[in-house]
Amino acid sequence: MLEGRIYNFSAGPSMLPEEVLLRAQKELLNCEGSGMSVLEMSHRSKVFDNIINATEANVRKVMNVPDNYRILFLPGGASGMFCALAMNLGNHSGAADYIISGNFSGVAYKEGKKYLKDARVAATSEDENFSYIPKQEQLVLNPDADYLHVCWNNTIFGTTFHYMPETGNVPVVADMSSSIMSEPVDVSKFGMIYAGVQKNLAPAGLALVIVREDLLGSEMEITPKIWKFGMQAEKNSMINTPPCFNIYMVKLVTDYLLEQGGLEAMKARNEEKAKILYDYLDSQDFFKSTVRPEDRSMMNVCFRTGDEALDKEFIAGQAAHGFSNLKGHRLVGGMRASIYNAMPKEGVEALVAYMKEFAAAH
Ligand SMILES: *Cc1c(COP(=O)(O)O)cnc(C)c1O
């Protein structure tokens, strides 16, 4: 890590690779020989057109997106998509199913319900404070639903889907905000994948949407123009001025991912990092994992001591060890270490060393 930087375990916005930040810095005053910054550039310029097309090509390559899927860059982050999804995909039967496996999937359901005729909860793990992912056998699915919504990785609670829900012909829509590009996924199994980009890809405010072409073009009348997926697909995500800098940052991050060997390489790295932390958690009983082992997230690792005063003391000591943002979300308490693509292995090792030192001292 560069001098003066610290291991930032924030759940989002979160760390970006230093190589990417340095490249953005270098190109900031003069982007691609244009004599101006991407921050100052017309979105109708040739230079920006090249940037957005290259970003899309990169996303397609990194995630191996099939040709019958469109890639959109939309304003409003993941929360905007909670609404846009219902308005764009929920206009056939007007019914949709939601698996509630955490906070964001609950918000997605509440937002979708405003626009859908028949939003249903297919399953929820609220009974155990979202410490697990509902299993296939628990799902009550509506065969007429326009889609099933899942939150693939539960950022706040630290759980992940390790199975693909079977829905027959009903498209599965996944919020992958906190796991996007952390490992390969088979895009063809999903009707739509979307992500707020601030966890693993870029600065906040932009949503990346990957949507199957045949699901476009049947949106509700009330859909805001800037969120009409079909129209945005036609207009190359530029109905209005898009978040140009964020899109450019997605380009730099995906350039970086390709250089690093793509998502297979990221998966290997992320597995190695998560294993260091979970192996330690499993090896002692001072710190406790807050989730079922089979549903553990590779990106967000939640743990606590069981004593709120000790948790507080642990968090208070983070700055002195060169860490930040280890405090868990208030819905879970305790600690949370978010270890996205850009968190180096050394950061996780340093955290485990601090945990050992703290446990020994108490
Ligand atoms: C962070 C996050 C969101 C919210 O993203 P915004 O871009 O702030 O709207 C939604 N879903 C998940 C899974 C998240 O991690």
PDBQT file of the ligand as one rigid body, heavy atoms in Angstrom, charges set to zero:
ROOT
HETATM    1  C1  LIG A 401     -25.149  -0.868  -0.963  1.00  0.00    +0.000 C 
HETATM    2  C2  LIG A 401     -26.251  -1.725  -1.431  1.00  0.00    +0.000 A 
HETATM    3  C3  LIG A 401     -27.446  -1.204  -1.941  1.00  0.00    +0.000 A 
HETATM    4  C4  LIG A 401     -27.707   0.270  -1.991  1.00  0.00    +0.000 C 
HETATM    5  O1  LIG A 401     -26.997   0.850  -3.007  1.00  0.00    +0.000 OA
HETATM    6  P1  LIG A 401     -27.217   2.404  -3.388  1.00  0.00    +0.000 P 
HETATM    7  O2  LIG A 401     -26.401   2.550  -4.623  1.00  0.00    +0.000 OA
HETATM    8  O3  LIG A 401     -26.737   3.209  -2.221  1.00  0.00    +0.000 OA
HETATM    9  O4  LIG A 401     -28.664   2.608  -3.625  1.00  0.00    +0.000 OA
HETATM   10  C5  LIG A 401     -28.395  -2.079  -2.388  1.00  0.00    +0.000 A 
HETATM   11  N1  LIG A 401     -28.202  -3.411  -2.336  1.00  0.00    +0.000 NA
HETATM   12  C6  LIG A 401     -27.086  -3.953  -1.838  1.00  0.00    +0.000 A 
HETATM   13  C7  LIG A 401     -26.925  -5.437  -1.796  1.00  0.00    +0.000 C 
HETATM   14  C8  LIG A 401     -26.075  -3.126  -1.364  1.00  0.00    +0.000 A 
HETATM   15  O5  LIG A 401     -24.955  -3.670  -0.858  1.00  0.00    +0.000 OA
ENDROOT
TORSDOF 0
